[in-house]
């Protein structure tokens, strides 16, 4: 059966209603909305099904709310007809590149990515604009006058109680909350089951952001709050206390599936300062006392025995020359101790006339002399001597001989966070407030150092650089221009000529408006219906929009073939084949179906000359030569 592509993202509200229908089929019905049939919830029936577990009206409950929160939630669920258009001229090694850079509003971009990257992203890092009380570039049409706010703000219940925060507090936070909320909602959909989200924030919205994340991810999926001493020194003019730290909030999609990386202990670790004749093979070591005082439940009599010391005397657990009670044990068995003495894993030290027995914990081998990688958990504190904002600025200065971008995060910080997330080859890292592309740069650098293959997806609104700014004076019209140039410079610096990235521009749909409202066709719009692709949109533009709808990753290999004089695209080694020529005939379709037999999807443009008979022929031809192929048209 041939189906028509919708060329828009899914309506998430409809998806959720379908889930309700699986549990309560009697509570879902159909209704008409804007010339289309949609699923609707019969809340009266659903209320009866859940009659024992409903919170009604203004009944007291724990909740975190603000003006227009429901609108922000709907915004995340609302489908979009926008698309991504490839920009080969701005890309590097477009045909082979796996990394993605998107220029455009991140909310619309996240909606477009949702179907394709659903539950595929291992790590999301974002550094959203901090709430300073100034206007947001990301306002999502939430502009609200003070009167509008007061009208909502002063809504009361039947007892006269205000339903929202006071004007002095709430209005300051409302715009920021409405901006961040739908984006975090979509982030959860993108994260894999073992995925983590890292959010940089200052103290002004830390509490509110934590509440949002508790609501969306669940408080049980909180991982940590890292305090980062981001600034070195402070202003002598500060009236109260110098604000020298930022915070990084970490949540999991599903904490039970998360693997947190650990810090490798290096050979210059000050704790491992002892050396012996085995240094070359075992590394330095630390000493650990062999005896230990156990509780009565864990005491083992067989581990309470004497050890012969270098001077021929005996020492018992607890350091005495005689057996003592009180739960003293050796940590090793007698057989293991004999092996340890023979192989240099035991060291005797005499203190105050008494022998102390120690085991040697080597850096490179375990207590059985087997190779080991020693590591320790990461801490929730990052000090300024490890990395700070000055280092982030220095990277930019080194490239451009001037500080052309403010507040760039240091590469070392992003590498540190990727290590916490245990990022490895095949993983995808997303940053949708990517600024000067520090995250993308960090992925490229870390890949080079670790010989790994991690992909990045960076999204940034192309904010214009101020005419007086250093960036503008260096020839950059937008932040995206600067970021793309930085990524190109980093590839050259890292000598990674085979590495690249694909640049996409967020734009309106490739299809004319009439494509989405067939019922409204008139004599005036008939030509638009027949020729439904906008002028200036090419075949590759159509291909990318089709890939997004069919859930095919933007990094997939794209090849062009010539079949009977027609351009045919093969995506992901034939998973999708597409031909957007209007003038194809049966012989072309036959040759295509034979050559690309086994493809999952075949997509054609119905165009001005493709009749119902032709569509029927396409279906029959594929049934003959590639019966498993799903045929789609636009």
N, C-alpha and C positions, 0 to 999 in steps of 0.2 A: 504493500500500500504506500502510495506517495503522499508525503505530508508536507505542508507548507511551513517554512521556518517563520518564527515570530519576530526575529530580529530585535528582541528586547530581553531584558533579564526577567527572571521569574518574579511573580508577585508572592513575596514571602508570607503574607497573610493567608493567601490561598493554600500555600504549602502547609501551614500550621492547621488550617481547617481540615485539610485532608487527613492529618494525623488524628484530629478529634473524631473524624468520621470512622477511622479504623476502630476506635474504642467505643464510640456511641453513634452508630449509623443512624439511629432514629432522631438524633439531634441536629443533623445537617440536611439542608434542603437546597434547592436551586432558586436563583432569582436573576433578574435582568439588570444590567448596569452598563450604560453607554454602549448599547448595541451588542453586548456580549453576555453570555450566560456564565454566572459565577456561583460558587458555593457560598452559602450563608449559614450561620449558626442560629438554631432555634434556642435562644437562651432560656425560654420558659421550660422547654423539655430538658435542657442541660441542668437547669437549676433543680428540677425534680430528681434527676439522676444523682446529683451531688448534694441533696438537701441537708445532709448532716454535716457538711464541711464548707459552708458558705459564710463569708464575711459580708454583711450587707451594709450599704450606705455609709454613714459616719461612725459605724461601730469601731471602737478603739482597737488599734492594731499597731504593730511596729512597721513604719514605712519611712522612706526617704523620698521626698517629692519637692517639686518646685514648679513655677508657672511654665506651661507649655511642655512639660515632660512627655505627656502622651503624644503630642505632635512630633517631638523628637524621635520617639519610638516608631511612629508611623513612617517617618522619613526613612528610617533604615529598611522598612519592609516594602516601601513603594518601588515598583519596577522602574527601570530607566531604559530609554531607547537610544541613549548615547553609545558611542563606540570608540575604539582606539584605531588611529590611523598610523601606519608605519612611516617612519622618517629615516630612509636609508642614508641620506646625506649627513645626518647628525650621528648616525650609528658607527660602530667600529666592528668590522668583520660580521656584518649582519647575518649572512647565510649560516655561519657556524656558531654564532654567539648564543649563550644560554642565559646571560644576565639581562634584566629588563629595567629600563628607565622610562617612567611615564610622566608626561607633562600635563598637569590638569588638576582639577579639584579632587581631593582624595576620597571624598564620600562617594561620588559617582564612579570613580575608578575601583573602589572596593566592591561596589555592587557588581561591576563588570567582571571582576576577578572571582567573585564568590563561587559561581557554578564550577569554574575550571579548577580552582585551587581549594575547594571545600575539603577541610580536614587534611591538608597537605603541607601546611607551613609549620616548620619546627620551631621557629623563633620570630617574634615580632618585636622590634624595638622602635619606640616613638619618643620624640622629644617635642611635645605639642607646645604651642605658644603659652607662656605662663600668664596667669591672669594679673595684669598690672592695673586693670581698670580702664585701659585704653580700648579703642575699637578693634574688632577682629577682622582680619581679611576673610576668615572662614565664618561668615555670618549666617549662611544657609537661609537667608530671608527671614531672620529672626529679629530684624530691627524693631525695636519697641520703645515708644515714647514713655516718658515718666507717667503720663496719664494712663496709657495702656497698661502699664505695669501696676499702677495703683488700683485700676479697675479689677485686675485679676487678684492682686495682692490682698485687697480688702474683702474678697469673697469670704463669707462666714457660714457657719452651719446654723441649724435651727436654734442653737443656744447662744448665738452671737459670737462664737469663738472663731478667730481667724484661721483659715485653712492653710495659709502659707506663712513664710518668714516675714519679718518686718521689713519695711522699705529700706531701712538703714543697713540691713544685712543682705537680704535676698536679692535685690536688684543688681548688686555688684557681682554676684555669682551666677545669675540666671543665664546670661548669654554664653558664658564659658561652659556651663553644664550642658546646655542645649547643643553646643558645638561638639563636645567630646562624646556625649552619650551614644548617638547612633553609630559613631565610628568604632567605639569599643564593642558594641553589639555585633557588628559585622566582623570584628577581629576574632571573636570567639568561634564563629563559623569557619574561618580560615585555618585556625590552629589545628594541628594534628592531635591525636589523643595523648601524645607525650610532649606536646608543644608548650612553650612558655611565652608570656608577653612581659616585656620590660618597659616601664614608663618612667621617663625622667620628669621630675616635677619639683617645684619649690614649696615652701610652707603654706602659701596662700590658698592652694586648692588641694593640699595633700589629704586632708580629712575627707573632703567631699569625693575626691577621686577614689579613695579607699572604699567609701560607701557604695559608689557606682560599681566598682570591681567586685565587691562582696555580693551585690545584687545580681550581676551578670554571670560571674564565674562561680559564685558560692564562696562563703567565707572559709569553707574547708579546703579550698584550692589556693589559699594564700600561701606563698612560699617564703617571702622575706621582704623586708624593707631595708635597702642598703643606704647608708649614709655616706655621701661622697664629699670629702673636703675639697671642693672644686677650686677654691681661690687661695692664692698665696698672699699672705698679708691682709691688709684691710685699709679702709679709708680712715684717716685721722679726723675727718669731718663728721663721721657717723654720730648721730645724736644719741642713740641708745646702745645697741649691741651690734657689732659687725656681723653681717650675714655672710658666712663663708662656706656654707654647705648647701648641697642639693640632695635630693632623694631619688632613689630608683625603686619603684614598686614592682614586685614580681608576683605574677599569678600563673597558675597552670590551667590548662583545659581539663585535665584529669590527673590530679596529684598522684594517684595510685600508679600511674604509668610512667611518671617522670623519672628520668635518670639525670641526676645533677653531677656535673663534672667535678673533679678534685684537682687541687694544685699539686703538680709534681714537685717533690723535694729535690732541689738542685745540689750539686756537689759542693757549692760554696755556702751552703746553709750553716750558720754559725753553731748550731747544735751538734752537727756532725764534725767535730774538730779533732777527734782522736784518729791516729794512724798506726798501723802495725806492718808486719812483713807481708800481709795479704792485701795491701792497699790497692795495688794495680788491678786485681781481679774482684775484690770485694768492696772497694771504696772505703771512705772514712766510716767511723762508727760512733755510737753513743753507748753509754753503760746503763744497764738496768739491774737493780738488785734482784737476786734470784729468789730470796725468801719473801714471804707474804703472809700476813696474819688473816686467816680465814674465819668466817662465822662457823658456828657449830654445824650448820646444815651443809656447808661446803668443805669442811675439813676432811682430809683423806689421810689415814694413818700411814699408808705406804709411802707418802711423800714427806714423812717426818723421819729422816735418817741422817747419819753423819757423813760429811765429806772430808776427805783427807786433804789438808792444805800443803803448800810448798815446804813447810818446815816439819812435816810429818804429824802434826797435831790434827785433831778433829774439830770441826765446827758443825753445829746443828742449826736448823732454821731458828732465826731470832738472834743469831750471832754469838751464842754461848757455846762453851766447850762441853756442854751436857744437854741431854734431852730435857725440854721444858714443855709444860702443858700451856694451854691458852690459845690453841688453834694455829700454831705456827706450822707452815709447810714450805717445801721448795716448790717452785713452779714447774720444774722438770723432774722426770723420773730418774732413778739412779743410773739406768742404762743410758739415758739421754745425756746426763751430766758427764759420764765417762767418755762418751763420744765427743762432747763439747770440749773437754779438757784436751783430748787427743788432737782435735782439729782446730784449736785456737779460738773457740767460741766462748770460753770461760776465762775470766780475769779475776785474780785474787788481789785484794788491796788490804793492807794492814793499817787500821786506824785505832789510835789509843790502846794499842796492845791487843786488839781483837781483829780477827780476820773477817772481811766482808767479801762475799762471793757475788760476782756480777756476771751477767750475760752481755755479750757484745751484739748490738743490733747494727748490722752493716747497712749501708745505703743501697748497695747493688744486689745483695742476696738476702734470702730469708734465713731463719734459724735452722733450716735443713740444707743450707748452702745452694739453694736453687735461685736462679735469677728472679728479681722482683722489681716492680716499679712502685716506689714508695710515694704516697700522696697524703695530703691532709685536706679537710673540707675548707671551702672558701669562707671568709668572714663577711659579716654584713657592714664592714667599714672599709672604705677606700680612702687612704690618706693622700694629701697633696704631694708628698714626696714620691708617690707611685705614679700618679698622673694628675694633671690639673688643666684648667682652661687655657692657661698660657701656652701649654704644649699644643693644644688644638689650634690656637692662633698661629703658632710657629710653623705648622705644616703649610698653612695658607701663605704665610710670608715667604717661606722658602721657595714656593712655586712662583709667586708674583711680586716679590720684593716689596710688598706692602700689605697691610692688614685690610684686605678688601672685603672680608666677611666677618661680622661680629658673632661671637658666641659659638664658634664651631667646636663640637665635641672632639676630644683627642682620640686618635686611632687606638691608642693603648687601652682606653676605657671600653671601646666596642669589642676589641679582641678579648678582653677580660670577661665581658658578659657572654660572648660566644663560647668561651671555655666553660663558664658556669652552665650554659645550656647544652654542653656536650655536643657542639655542632661538629659534624663530620661530612665526608663526601656524600653527595646525594641530597643533602638537606637544603632547604630554601629559607633565606632570611629576608624579612620584609621590613621596610621602613617607609611609612607613608606621611611623615613630616620630615623628609630627608634633607632639607636645607642645602648645604654645600656638598652633600653626598659623602659624608664621613663613613656611613655604614657601608656603602658600596666600595669605597676605597679600602676599608678595613677587611672586607671579604676578599678582595683581590690580593692584598698583602698577606693575609693569613693563608690563603690558598697556596701562594708561592712558598711561604716558609714551611708549611706542613705537607706540601705536595698533595693537597686535597682538591676536591671539585665541589665546592659549595656555591650555590647560586644566590644572587640577590635580586630583589624587586624593590626599586626605589620609586617613590611617588612624590612629586612636588608641584605645588601651584606655581605657575610662572609669574611670580610677583615682579613687578617692574622695579629696577634699581633706581634710586633717587638720582636725579641729574647731578647732584653735588657729591655723590658717593664715590669712593675710590674704585668700587667695582665698575661703575658707569664710565669713569675716566679711563679704565683699563679695557674698555670696549665691550662690556657685558650689558646687554639691555635688560635681562632678567636674571633671577637667581638660578633658573634652570640652565641658562647659557654658561654661567660660572661653573655649576656642578658638572655639566657634561665635559667642559674643558678640563676640569680637575681630574675626572676619571680618565680622560685620554692621556693626560700628563702622567698619571700614576701607572698606566699600562707601559708607557715608555720607560719610566723610572725603574719599574720592576722587571724590565726586559721580558715582558710577557706578550710578544707580538701575536701569538696565536689566540690570545684572550680577547674578548670583545663584549659589547652590549648592544641590545636592540632598543632604539628610542621610539616611543609611541606618543602621539598627541591625542588627548581626549577631545572629541568633537561630536557634533550632532550625528544622528544616524545617517547612514549612506542612502537610506530609502526616503522617498518623498512622503509627505504627510498622508497622502491618500492610501499608502500601503497599510497603514494602521487603522483606517476607517473605511473599509470597503463599502459599507452600507450608505455612506454619504456621497458616493460617486454621482456626479452630474455631468451634463454635456460639457461643461467648462473644465471638468477635471478628468475627463475620459482619457485624454492623451497622457496625463500624468500616471494614470493607472496602468496603461499599456507600457509606457516607458518609466518604470517606477524607481529607477536609480537616479540620484541627484547628478547634475552636471558637475564635471570635475572630479568625480570619484572613480578610481581605477579598480582593476580586478583584484589587486592585492588588498585594497581597502575592504572590498567585499569579503575576501577570504578571511581576513582577521576577524571580522564581525561574525562570520559563520563559525570560525574556530571557537570564539567565546561562547556562542550559544550551544555548541556541541560539547563543550567541556574539554577542549584540547589546549594544552599548555602553550603559552606564547613563545616558549623557547623551542618548540618542536621544529624539526628539520623541514624546510620547505623547498621543494624542487619543482621546476617547470619542465614540462614535456611537450613535444609537438606531436599531436595525433591527428592525422588527416588534415593538416594545416590549421588546426585549432590549438590554442594554448590550454593545457590541462595542468592543474596544480596537484601535486602529490604531497601530502603532509604526514609526517611521522611514519615514513617508509610505507606509504600506501594505506594508512588507517583511514584517511580521508582523501578522496579525489574530488576535484571541483572543476567545472568548465562553465564559464560565464558568457560564452559566445551565444548569441541568440539564434544563429543560423545553422546549428548542428542538424545532421540528418541521421537516419537509421544506421547507415554504414559507419558513421563516426562513433555512434553510441556502441555499436557492436564491437568495433575495434577497441574502444576504450574498455568495455566490460571484459573483453578477453585479456587485454594486456594488464589490467588492474584487478583481475579476478581475486577475490578474497578480501577486498577492502570492506571496512565497516560501514562507511558512509559514502554516497555519491551525491553531489550537489550540483544542480543546474539552475540557470536563470531562465524562468519561463518566458520573459521578454515579449516582444511584439509579434514574433512569428511562430511561437510554439503553441500549436493547437492542442485541444484535448486528445485528439488522435495521436499526436506525437508523444504526449505524456504517457498514454496507454502503451505505445510501442516501447518507450524507454523501460517501463515496468516489465513488460514481457521479455525484452532482451536480457535484462539483468536476471530475471528468473531462470533463464536458460543458461547463462554463462557465469553468473555470480549470485546464486539465490540467497545467500546470507546478507547481502548488501542492503542497507536501508537507504532509500532514495528520498531526498529532500529537494524542494524547489523554493525559489524566492522571486 
